[in-house]
Amino acid sequence: MAKKGEYVRIHRVVLKADERTAKLPLDTKKCDLEMWTKGFLLEDAEIGDMAEIETVVGRKEFGKLIDDAPNYTHSYGNSIPEIIEIDNILRKEMGGIE
């Protein structure tokens, strides 16, 4: 059970595939337009319940509660040795790290 005020993540289908504009590329047009949003729960809810949240910028959204403790899973990928070497060279030339 997620409590009011907790930071959560919701999901909602904004437009079904057949409701989307015909101007989209075919592969895009075949897919639903979906939204995943994080924010603060406005009322207690359980995973799978429809819930309303307030985002950090104050926008109110609703959708199915899918996570009651969302985390950040993005990364910038693996380090690239050549980029690190270029970074070090530029920093030295610009008077940064010795």
Order of alpha helices (4+ residues) and beta strands (2+ residues): beta-alpha-beta-beta-beta-alpha
